[in-house]
Amino acid sequence: MGEVKVSNKQVVIPGEILAEGMDYVPTGAAYREEDKILSMQTGLVEVSNRVIKVIPLSGPYFPREGDTIIGRISDVLLSGWRVEIDMAYEAILPVKDAVNEFVGRGADLSKYFDIGDLIFCTVSRVTSQMLIDLSMKDRNSRKLFGGRLLSIAPVKIPRVIGKKASMVAMLKNATGCKVYVGKNGLIWIDGEPKMEQVLANALQMIDEQAHTSGLTERVKKFLEKETGNKIGDNDEFQQKN
């Protein structure tokens, strides 16, 4: 019989033995070496039945097709735009995947997107040579005007979103801010200045405490204190008397 050597939600380091025996399956940043499962990175362990998963606590963003991300236009090309996505490689947004109308050869593309514009978009293609194409065809894709851009570790974005988007819904409802979360670690927020700051502080809390248990409850209490609103079990908000 195999044996798990760590507890659920424990922080582990590279090379640490997580389980012994062939009864368990590694996933995430966990790997098998003979009859042992070890961690590839510093991360948080999740033990679910026979699956041992390590969620990294740090590391760069690696794009996958279908990811929704935030990028900044860095150059206007003849047939599209070059986009910075907060990683070593830049991406390309082709005209055909950016606008619905016909765009003639030699048209001024800066009237659609110009250098410095922020966009919420989708990764449509990633090659083995890290050529990355983006698309604005998803119904949620858009240019982001004004607001404030924040950055956290990409591996902690799932904690910002939460199960079934519960965490990000609580953040939006409590502060009244618009929130767009990119899987590349960039988050765009827009709202009343005081609430923007409350939201920024809550996101910093998530970034720093993503590996700890009870995080949702702590964020909830922080939001209640800072906004003066009571957060119900169903993310309903009631004004305190």
Backbone bond lengths (Angstrom), bond angles and torsions (degrees), N, CA, C in turn:
res aa  C-N    CA-C-N  psi(-1)  N-CA   C-N-CA  omega(-1)  CA-C   N-CA-C  phi
1 M - - - 1.468 - - 1.534 110.33 -
2 G 1.305 115.78 143.38 1.446 119.78 178.41 1.518 111.25 -80.77
3 E 1.329 114.78 170.98 1.462 119.45 -178.72 1.524 109.35 -144.00
4 V 1.339 116.24 130.21 1.461 121.35 175.16 1.521 108.38 -82.53
5 K 1.325 116.51 130.91 1.453 122.03 -175.12 1.531 113.02 -98.24
6 V 1.316 117.09 -5.79 1.461 120.76 -177.59 1.518 109.21 -129.42
7 S 1.322 115.67 165.69 1.467 120.37 178.46 1.529 109.79 -101.42
8 N 1.309 116.14 158.58 1.450 121.46 179.33 1.530 109.76 -61.73
9 K 1.335 116.58 138.18 1.466 124.49 179.91 1.530 113.44 71.40
10 Q 1.321 117.50 13.78 1.469 121.03 177.20 1.527 109.93 -79.19
11 V 1.336 116.69 143.80 1.463 121.49 174.97 1.527 108.48 -86.19
12 V 1.341 116.01 128.81 1.466 120.63 -177.90 1.521 109.71 -122.19
13 I 1.336 116.02 165.80 1.463 122.06 -178.33 1.529 109.78 -116.77
14 P 1.344 118.31 163.45 1.466 120.54 179.85 1.526 112.00 -56.06
15 G 1.329 116.14 133.78 1.457 121.57 178.77 1.513 114.76 87.14
16 E 1.319 117.93 -7.65 1.465 120.48 -179.13 1.532 110.00 -69.99
17 I 1.342 115.86 136.25 1.459 121.15 179.49 1.528 109.50 -76.87
18 L 1.331 115.88 125.28 1.455 121.46 -177.71 1.527 111.92 -99.03
19 A 1.334 116.08 -35.21 1.464 120.51 -179.94 1.520 109.20 -158.69
20 E 1.318 115.50 157.03 1.462 121.64 176.11 1.519 108.90 -123.56
21 G 1.334 116.15 147.92 1.454 120.86 -178.73 1.519 111.22 101.59
22 M 1.329 115.66 168.62 1.461 121.56 -176.06 1.523 112.58 -98.00
23 D 1.315 117.61 12.01 1.464 120.70 -177.20 1.521 113.13 -83.14
24 Y 1.336 117.12 -9.65 1.459 119.85 -173.38 1.529 111.01 -117.34
25 V 1.345 115.00 153.20 1.465 121.81 -176.64 1.529 109.05 -116.17
26 P 1.350 118.34 124.61 1.474 120.28 178.75 1.523 111.37 -83.85
27 T 1.316 116.04 147.17 1.458 121.10 174.33 1.527 108.45 -151.27
28 G 1.340 116.23 172.16 1.457 118.97 -176.58 1.523 109.99 66.05
29 A 1.326 116.45 -132.56 1.464 121.56 179.85 1.525 111.61 -93.92
30 A 1.333 115.84 31.70 1.469 121.36 174.55 1.530 108.17 -111.04
31 Y 1.322 117.35 149.73 1.464 120.35 -179.38 1.527 109.91 -145.48
32 R 1.339 115.40 160.97 1.457 120.71 179.72 1.520 110.59 -100.08
33 E 1.325 114.74 139.06 1.464 121.68 172.69 1.525 106.76 -135.07
34 E 1.327 114.83 104.67 1.474 122.16 -172.71 1.534 109.28 58.20
35 D 1.327 118.10 -118.89 1.474 118.64 -177.23 1.529 112.07 -100.43
36 K 1.329 117.23 15.65 1.461 120.98 -178.84 1.532 110.89 -117.62
37 I 1.329 115.71 150.80 1.461 121.84 171.66 1.518 107.36 -111.33
38 L 1.346 116.34 128.70 1.455 122.17 -176.83 1.528 110.33 -125.49
39 S 1.324 115.12 165.97 1.459 121.05 178.33 1.516 110.29 -96.61
40 M 1.353 115.73 135.85 1.466 120.75 176.91 1.519 111.58 -83.32
41 Q 1.336 117.06 -27.35 1.456 120.93 -173.39 1.529 110.61 -139.29
42 T 1.329 114.88 166.92 1.451 119.21 169.30 1.517 107.52 -68.77
43 G 1.329 115.38 125.08 1.462 117.31 -175.47 1.518 112.20 -167.79
44 L 1.326 113.98 -175.14 1.452 123.17 -177.14 1.523 108.78 -105.61
45 V 1.326 116.49 129.15 1.458 121.09 -178.68 1.526 110.62 -85.53
46 E 1.332 115.04 137.01 1.456 121.24 169.42 1.526 107.57 -121.98
47 V 1.338 116.01 121.12 1.462 121.57 178.63 1.519 108.11 -108.83
48 S 1.332 116.79 115.91 1.456 121.80 -179.11 1.517 109.11 -132.89
49 N 1.331 116.07 104.66 1.466 122.13 -175.63 1.525 109.09 56.38
50 R 1.333 117.73 -112.99 1.471 120.55 -177.63 1.531 112.57 -100.42
51 V 1.327 117.05 4.59 1.470 120.43 -176.57 1.531 110.13 -100.18
52 I 1.334 115.40 127.64 1.462 122.09 176.75 1.531 107.30 -111.11
53 K 1.330 116.41 115.15 1.456 120.78 -177.14 1.515 110.24 -119.31
54 V 1.330 116.34 139.57 1.463 121.71 173.62 1.523 108.13 -115.79
55 I 1.336 115.54 122.59 1.460 121.76 177.34 1.521 107.62 -99.32
56 P 1.346 118.88 113.60 1.470 120.74 -177.66 1.526 111.84 -59.92
57 L 1.323 115.88 145.05 1.466 121.01 177.84 1.519 112.16 -97.27
58 S 1.311 116.86 -5.31 1.460 120.71 176.51 1.514 108.30 -155.22
59 G 1.316 115.40 166.68 1.457 119.62 178.65 1.510 111.35 135.99
60 P 1.328 117.07 159.42 1.462 121.61 -177.32 1.524 111.81 -75.70
61 Y 1.325 114.93 167.93 1.460 121.15 177.02 1.527 109.44 -86.11
62 F 1.337 116.22 133.39 1.456 122.12 173.81 1.525 107.80 -119.06
63 P 1.332 117.59 113.43 1.464 119.91 -173.87 1.520 113.49 -68.46
64 R 1.341 114.33 147.06 1.461 121.55 173.54 1.526 108.08 -130.34
65 E 1.309 115.44 149.60 1.460 119.46 177.45 1.525 110.01 -57.93
66 G 1.329 115.55 132.60 1.458 120.55 -179.76 1.512 113.62 97.75
67 D 1.339 117.55 -13.00 1.472 120.15 177.89 1.527 110.11 -63.80
68 T 1.322 116.06 138.51 1.464 120.41 170.23 1.520 107.87 -97.03
69 I 1.321 116.81 127.00 1.456 121.57 -173.80 1.523 110.11 -136.47
70 I 1.328 115.00 170.25 1.458 121.67 173.77 1.526 107.90 -113.70
71 G 1.335 116.00 132.80 1.459 120.36 179.59 1.514 111.32 -133.80
72 R 1.312 115.13 165.83 1.470 121.32 178.02 1.532 108.84 -122.38
73 I 1.328 116.61 127.16 1.461 120.64 178.90 1.530 109.25 -63.34
74 S 1.343 115.62 124.69 1.469 119.53 -178.47 1.527 112.96 -111.20
75 D 1.344 116.89 -16.54 1.463 118.76 179.34 1.528 108.94 -161.76
76 V 1.310 115.22 145.37 1.471 121.20 175.40 1.525 107.69 -101.28
77 L 1.340 117.17 119.61 1.453 123.13 -176.64 1.531 110.07 -101.08
78 L 1.328 117.58 -177.25 1.458 121.37 178.93 1.526 111.89 -72.86
79 S 1.337 116.11 -31.41 1.466 119.39 -175.32 1.527 113.07 -126.27
80 G 1.324 115.99 21.53 1.457 119.08 -179.57 1.516 111.82 163.23
81 W 1.319 115.57 -151.35 1.455 120.89 -174.81 1.531 109.61 -138.80
82 R 1.318 116.04 145.54 1.458 121.23 170.80 1.520 107.50 -92.35
83 V 1.340 116.16 136.79 1.461 120.96 -171.80 1.525 110.73 -129.06
84 E 1.325 116.81 127.50 1.467 121.56 172.45 1.528 108.22 -80.32
85 I 1.344 117.02 131.08 1.471 120.47 -178.66 1.526 112.08 -124.59
86 D 1.337 116.23 25.85 1.460 122.71 175.49 1.531 112.86 64.35
87 M 1.322 115.56 41.12 1.463 121.09 172.76 1.525 107.06 -148.76
88 A 1.331 117.04 177.59 1.460 120.98 -174.68 1.524 112.32 -64.26
89 Y 1.324 117.15 -28.43 1.462 121.16 -177.93 1.525 110.36 -102.85
90 E 1.338 115.33 143.63 1.452 120.37 173.43 1.524 109.18 -92.49
91 A 1.325 115.89 162.04 1.450 121.66 -179.31 1.524 109.61 -115.94
92 I 1.323 115.61 165.55 1.463 122.36 178.25 1.528 109.18 -118.30
93 L 1.324 115.32 132.94 1.463 122.05 172.39 1.530 107.67 -108.05
94 P 1.350 117.98 102.58 1.466 120.02 -179.63 1.525 111.45 -71.80
95 V 1.329 116.98 150.03 1.458 121.50 179.40 1.525 111.12 -55.47
96 K 1.334 117.03 -42.88 1.464 120.89 -175.42 1.525 112.46 -63.28
97 D 1.331 116.75 -22.61 1.464 120.49 179.82 1.523 112.13 -103.74
98 A 1.337 115.67 9.15 1.462 118.94 -174.99 1.518 113.65 -115.14
99 V 1.336 116.84 -36.75 1.464 120.35 -176.44 1.518 109.79 -130.45
100 N 1.326 116.76 152.68 1.460 121.85 -177.93 1.523 112.98 -89.62
101 E 1.325 117.57 -23.30 1.459 120.25 -177.75 1.521 111.41 -84.34
102 F 1.337 115.89 161.78 1.460 120.34 176.69 1.532 109.63 -70.42
103 V 1.327 115.54 133.05 1.469 121.17 178.19 1.517 107.94 -120.23
104 G 1.309 116.80 115.65 1.460 121.62 -177.44 1.515 112.97 -71.84
105 R 1.325 115.34 158.41 1.470 121.09 178.53 1.534 109.59 -60.80
106 G 1.329 117.03 132.78 1.452 121.64 178.08 1.520 114.28 84.37
107 A 1.342 117.17 4.95 1.468 120.46 179.88 1.528 110.19 -66.91
108 D 1.320 116.14 154.32 1.462 121.61 178.69 1.534 108.37 -78.89
109 L 1.319 116.34 101.02 1.469 120.68 -175.69 1.522 112.59 -74.76
110 S 1.328 117.24 -13.89 1.467 119.66 -178.21 1.527 112.06 -68.43
111 K 1.344 116.88 -14.94 1.464 118.18 178.18 1.531 111.01 -74.54
112 Y 1.348 116.86 -15.56 1.460 121.36 176.29 1.537 110.19 -94.82
113 F 1.311 115.05 -54.76 1.463 121.35 177.30 1.518 107.82 -139.69
114 D 1.344 115.83 132.66 1.453 120.19 -178.28 1.525 109.69 -120.17
115 I 1.313 115.90 166.14 1.466 121.29 -179.37 1.534 109.83 -56.99
116 G 1.313 115.70 130.23 1.458 121.79 -179.43 1.518 114.23 98.41
117 D 1.343 117.45 -15.72 1.468 120.07 179.32 1.526 110.83 -65.79
118 L 1.330 115.99 140.46 1.459 121.69 173.93 1.516 109.27 -96.17
119 I 1.339 116.34 138.18 1.457 120.48 178.23 1.528 110.55 -131.55
120 F 1.322 114.90 144.90 1.464 122.47 171.22 1.513 105.33 -103.40
121 C 1.328 117.15 115.93 1.464 120.48 -168.16 1.526 110.62 -143.00
122 T 1.331 115.38 -178.02 1.462 122.03 -177.98 1.521 110.57 -121.00
123 V 1.309 117.24 140.81 1.467 121.97 173.46 1.531 107.32 -76.51
124 S 1.334 116.56 117.48 1.467 120.10 -177.07 1.521 113.42 -99.51
125 R 1.346 116.87 -23.15 1.469 119.81 -179.15 1.510 110.58 -157.58
126 V 1.338 116.00 137.87 1.462 122.53 174.70 1.522 107.68 -135.46
127 T 1.331 117.42 122.02 1.464 120.34 179.75 1.531 109.82 -96.98
128 S 1.329 114.99 169.99 1.471 119.93 178.80 1.520 111.61 -66.10
129 Q 1.343 116.94 -19.84 1.469 120.82 176.60 1.529 111.71 -91.51
130 M 1.340 115.79 11.60 1.468 123.61 179.56 1.523 112.47 61.10
131 L 1.325 115.83 38.87 1.454 120.76 167.08 1.526 106.22 -86.30
132 I 1.320 116.78 121.63 1.457 121.74 -170.63 1.522 109.75 -118.01
133 D 1.326 116.28 123.40 1.455 121.70 176.16 1.528 109.11 -108.09
134 L 1.329 114.82 145.11 1.463 121.32 -179.70 1.525 110.10 -117.71
135 S 1.331 115.42 163.25 1.465 121.15 178.68 1.522 109.80 -140.11
136 M 1.319 115.35 145.39 1.468 122.52 173.90 1.524 110.73 -109.39
137 K 1.326 118.08 16.85 1.456 122.09 -174.39 1.523 113.72 -83.27
138 D 1.324 117.66 -16.53 1.463 119.92 176.18 1.526 109.45 -65.52
139 R 1.332 116.82 144.53 1.467 120.11 -175.36 1.530 112.97 -63.25
140 N 1.342 117.38 -21.27 1.467 120.15 179.62 1.524 112.78 -90.60
141 S 1.324 117.63 -8.30 1.468 120.72 -178.71 1.522 110.24 -69.99
142 R 1.330 116.06 144.57 1.463 119.90 179.77 1.531 111.13 -170.56
143 K 1.328 115.02 163.88 1.456 120.64 170.20 1.523 107.15 -81.67
144 L 1.338 116.13 140.22 1.463 121.43 -177.04 1.529 109.22 -104.19
145 F 1.320 115.84 118.30 1.461 120.96 -177.58 1.525 110.62 -101.51
146 G 1.345 116.39 135.96 1.460 119.97 176.42 1.518 111.35 64.24
147 G 1.334 115.05 -138.86 1.459 119.62 176.81 1.520 113.68 66.79
148 R 1.298 113.94 -161.32 1.468 122.00 -173.74 1.517 108.98 -143.58
149 L 1.322 117.73 132.68 1.460 122.20 -178.04 1.523 109.92 -103.68
150 L 1.329 115.32 127.05 1.459 122.41 179.28 1.526 109.49 -118.59
151 S 1.322 115.68 160.68 1.461 120.25 -179.08 1.522 110.33 -136.04
152 I 1.347 115.94 132.92 1.460 120.47 172.56 1.527 107.90 -133.65
153 A 1.319 117.00 172.49 1.461 120.47 179.38 1.528 109.84 -60.90
154 P 1.341 118.64 126.58 1.463 120.83 -178.28 1.524 114.11 -53.69
155 V 1.339 117.56 -34.10 1.469 119.61 -177.91 1.524 111.87 -68.66
156 K 1.331 117.21 -13.16 1.461 120.10 -179.31 1.534 112.93 -98.28
157 I 1.318 115.94 -0.41 1.462 120.05 178.90 1.538 111.95 -58.71
158 P 1.339 120.04 -38.80 1.474 118.67 177.53 1.522 113.67 -57.27
159 R 1.342 117.61 -30.93 1.469 119.45 178.02 1.524 110.75 -73.46
160 V 1.339 116.80 -31.05 1.468 120.49 176.28 1.528 109.92 -66.92
161 I 1.318 115.72 -40.02 1.470 119.99 -179.77 1.526 110.82 -74.07
162 G 1.336 117.07 -46.54 1.454 121.27 179.83 1.521 112.54 80.50
163 K 1.321 116.46 169.54 1.460 121.49 178.79 1.524 109.43 -66.38
164 K 1.332 114.95 127.42 1.467 122.01 -178.31 1.536 111.25 53.59
165 A 1.341 115.43 35.09 1.476 122.94 178.35 1.523 112.41 61.96
166 S 1.331 117.96 27.77 1.463 121.40 -176.35 1.521 113.02 -69.98
167 M 1.336 117.82 -39.21 1.459 120.40 -177.08 1.527 110.50 -69.51
168 V 1.328 117.26 -47.93 1.465 119.18 -177.76 1.526 110.52 -66.47
169 A 1.337 118.08 -31.86 1.464 120.68 176.13 1.520 110.56 -65.21
170 M 1.329 117.18 -40.79 1.460 120.97 178.42 1.528 110.50 -64.44
171 L 1.338 117.20 -41.80 1.468 121.34 179.13 1.529 111.11 -62.31
172 K 1.328 116.25 -44.00 1.469 120.60 179.91 1.526 111.14 -64.58
173 N 1.320 115.45 -50.41 1.466 119.79 -175.17 1.519 112.57 -65.71
174 A 1.324 116.85 -38.23 1.465 120.42 -177.10 1.522 112.03 -69.23
175 T 1.328 116.94 -35.89 1.469 120.67 -174.26 1.529 113.28 -102.60
176 G 1.323 117.19 -16.72 1.455 120.12 -176.55 1.516 113.18 73.01
177 C 1.318 117.09 13.35 1.466 121.32 -178.71 1.520 111.67 -90.69
178 K 1.325 115.73 150.52 1.447 120.91 167.50 1.533 107.17 -77.20
179 V 1.328 117.01 139.44 1.462 120.95 -178.46 1.525 109.24 -137.36
180 Y 1.326 116.61 125.82 1.459 122.20 172.60 1.522 107.75 -120.52
181 V 1.327 116.41 121.89 1.464 121.95 -174.63 1.523 109.70 -108.62
182 G 1.335 116.37 120.34 1.459 121.18 176.94 1.514 110.97 -96.88
183 K 1.318 117.07 139.20 1.466 120.27 179.52 1.524 112.21 -68.08
184 N 1.334 116.42 -10.51 1.463 119.74 176.33 1.527 112.43 -85.80
185 G 1.345 117.27 9.74 1.464 121.01 174.87 1.508 114.77 93.29
186 L 1.329 117.61 -0.26 1.458 121.25 178.11 1.535 109.58 -97.35
187 I 1.319 115.79 135.97 1.462 121.83 -178.84 1.524 108.52 -130.58
188 W 1.327 116.01 126.19 1.467 121.27 179.06 1.518 108.89 -105.17
189 I 1.342 116.06 129.77 1.460 120.84 179.79 1.525 109.30 -127.94
190 D 1.331 115.68 150.63 1.462 119.70 -179.92 1.521 108.55 -152.22
191 G 1.325 116.34 124.75 1.452 120.29 179.95 1.514 110.88 -177.37
192 E 1.316 115.02 -165.93 1.466 121.00 176.59 1.533 107.97 -62.76
193 P 1.349 118.13 135.33 1.468 120.83 -172.15 1.530 115.26 -49.40
194 K 1.339 117.26 -43.98 1.461 119.45 -179.45 1.517 110.94 -63.03
195 M 1.342 116.74 -42.03 1.463 120.76 -178.88 1.524 111.22 -71.57
196 E 1.325 116.51 -32.81 1.467 119.45 173.91 1.524 110.73 -58.07
197 Q 1.331 116.53 -42.76 1.461 120.39 -179.12 1.520 111.18 -68.11
198 V 1.328 116.73 -39.68 1.475 120.34 176.26 1.526 109.41 -59.85
199 L 1.330 115.84 -45.40 1.464 120.55 179.60 1.521 111.11 -63.54
200 A 1.334 117.20 -42.69 1.464 120.89 178.76 1.526 110.81 -60.78
201 N 1.330 116.83 -40.40 1.465 120.53 178.96 1.530 111.44 -67.68
202 A 1.341 116.32 -37.32 1.463 120.01 177.75 1.532 110.86 -65.62
203 L 1.327 116.02 -39.83 1.464 119.66 178.23 1.534 111.47 -66.80
204 Q 1.320 116.83 -36.13 1.460 120.25 175.67 1.528 110.58 -63.81
205 M 1.329 116.27 -38.79 1.461 120.74 177.19 1.526 110.70 -61.34
206 I 1.334 115.98 -43.69 1.467 120.07 178.80 1.520 110.54 -63.59
207 D 1.323 116.65 -42.13 1.459 121.42 -179.97 1.526 110.91 -60.40
208 E 1.323 116.63 -43.66 1.465 120.90 -176.05 1.521 112.99 -79.09
209 Q 1.340 118.23 -26.40 1.460 121.05 -172.94 1.528 113.05 -118.36
210 A 1.330 117.26 19.50 1.467 120.99 -175.04 1.526 112.93 -58.91
211 H 1.325 117.13 -27.36 1.460 121.02 -175.79 1.526 112.85 -87.63
212 T 1.330 118.26 -0.60 1.457 120.78 -175.16 1.525 111.45 -101.01
213 S 1.331 115.97 155.78 1.456 120.60 177.47 1.528 109.75 -85.29
214 G 1.317 116.85 159.51 1.460 121.46 179.46 1.509 113.93 74.89
215 L 1.343 117.52 15.05 1.462 120.79 -175.60 1.522 111.75 -64.85
216 T 1.321 117.37 -42.31 1.466 120.39 -177.68 1.524 111.17 -58.25
217 E 1.304 116.56 -42.90 1.466 120.34 -178.78 1.529 110.87 -66.97
218 R 1.325 117.17 -38.16 1.459 119.94 178.71 1.530 110.89 -66.84
219 V 1.332 116.87 -41.61 1.462 120.28 178.00 1.525 109.54 -64.03
220 K 1.319 117.05 -40.98 1.466 121.46 178.21 1.520 111.48 -58.84
221 K 1.319 117.24 -47.11 1.467 121.21 -179.71 1.530 110.90 -65.18
222 F 1.329 116.43 -38.26 1.472 120.40 177.64 1.519 110.41 -62.42
223 L 1.328 116.87 -46.25 1.465 120.90 -179.34 1.526 111.43 -64.12
224 E 1.320 117.47 -40.29 1.463 121.23 178.32 1.520 110.69 -61.74
225 K 1.328 116.19 -43.51 1.458 120.79 -179.17 1.525 111.32 -66.05
226 E 1.330 117.05 -43.62 1.459 121.12 -173.13 1.528 113.20 -79.77
227 T 1.326 117.62 -28.60 1.467 120.29 -177.28 1.518 112.95 -99.99
228 G 1.347 117.20 -18.44 1.457 120.02 -176.80 1.515 113.14 76.16
229 N 1.326 117.37 13.46 1.463 121.77 179.33 1.522 110.79 -110.11
230 K 1.314 115.94 142.44 1.454 122.08 176.91 1.518 108.93 -85.81
231 I 1.320 117.06 128.65 1.455 122.07 179.42 1.520 108.73 -99.52
232 G 1.335 116.82 117.41 1.458 121.65 -179.49 1.512 111.88 -81.42
233 D 1.322 116.09 176.13 1.460 121.79 -178.01 1.515 112.22 -64.73
234 N 1.329 116.51 -25.24 1.460 120.89 -178.59 1.523 111.63 -105.39
235 D 1.346 115.43 28.57 1.463 121.80 -179.01 1.514 111.80 60.21
236 E 1.334 116.10 30.27 1.445 120.05 174.87 1.518 108.05 -94.86
237 F 1.317 116.83 143.83 1.441 121.12 -172.52 1.514 110.29 -117.52
238 Q 1.334 115.44 128.68 1.439 121.30 -179.05 1.523 108.40 -121.09
239 Q 1.307 116.65 133.52 1.466 120.61 179.85 1.516 110.13 -66.95
240 K 1.319 116.53 129.66 1.473 120.33 177.24 1.534 110.00 -71.09
241 N 1.311 116.54 143.59 1.475 121.51 176.24 1.521 110.41 -80.72
